[in-house]
Structures are given as structure tokens and as C-alpha cells.
Amino acid sequence: MTDLKITCDEQANAAYIYLVDPVQAGTPGAAANMYACDPIAVNGMINLDFDKEGRVIGVEVLDARSKLPQYLLDTAERLDV
């Protein structure tokens, strides 16, 4: 298994977990569909990004400080610096 790439924006309290190569995930049209998890059920906003074949390519986590383990946020690439 390869290491996951995780980015975070502490100002926005948001993180993104790439499940595929970030270059591939970042190409235009890579995220063909997005599914927003029920914010009440998960007590926040978690969005799943899917490619055109229906595979999950990434996870966006809002209110990341309360949803993700601190060690993930500590090792994530900071986007707000």
C-alpha cells in the first residue's frame, strides 16, 4: 500500500484525503460525482469524490479537527501557509 496524501487548511478547518495519485485526482473532470454524507448523521460535513467509473478518489472533511486524528492533521501538507 502506498502512503495516502493528505492536505489541510487549518484556517478553513478542512482536510482532503487523496485515495489516488493527487496529480490524477487533480486533473479536470477527475471527480465526476460528489456524495455529501448526511451532516446530521456524521455531525459535520464529509464529502466523497468519485471518478467517472464510480470509484472513490478522495474524501473532503470539514470540521477536520473534530473528525480526524491529530496525527493525520500534523502530517498533512498545509495549504494555508
Residue pairs with C-beta under 8 A, 6 or more apart in sequence:
4 17
4 18
4 19
5 17
5 18
5 22
5 77
6 15
6 16
6 17
6 18
6 72
6 75
6 76
6 77
7 15
7 16
7 18
7 76
7 77
7 78
7 79
8 14
8 15
8 16
8 64
8 73
8 76
8 77
8 78
8 79
8 80
9 15
9 78
9 79
9 80
10 73
10 78
10 80
11 80
12 62
12 80
13 62
13 63
13 64
13 65
14 60
14 61
14 62
14 64
15 60
15 61
15 64
15 68
15 72
15 73
15 76
16 58
16 59
16 60
16 61
17 58
17 59
17 61
18 25
18 57
18 58
19 25
19 56
19 57
19 58
19 59
20 51
20 55
20 57
20 58
24 30
24 57
25 31
25 49
25 57
25 58
29 52
30 49
30 51
30 57
31 49
31 50
31 51
31 57
31 58
32 50
32 51
32 52
33 49
33 50
33 54
34 47
34 48
34 49
34 50
35 47
35 48
35 50
36 45
36 46
36 47
37 45
37 46
37 47
37 48
39 45
42 67
43 66
44 61
44 62
44 63
44 66
44 67
45 60
45 61
45 62
45 63
46 59
46 60
46 61
46 62
46 67
47 59
47 60
47 62
48 56
48 58
48 59
49 56
49 57
49 58
49 59
49 60
50 56
50 57
51 57
61 67
61 68
64 73
65 73
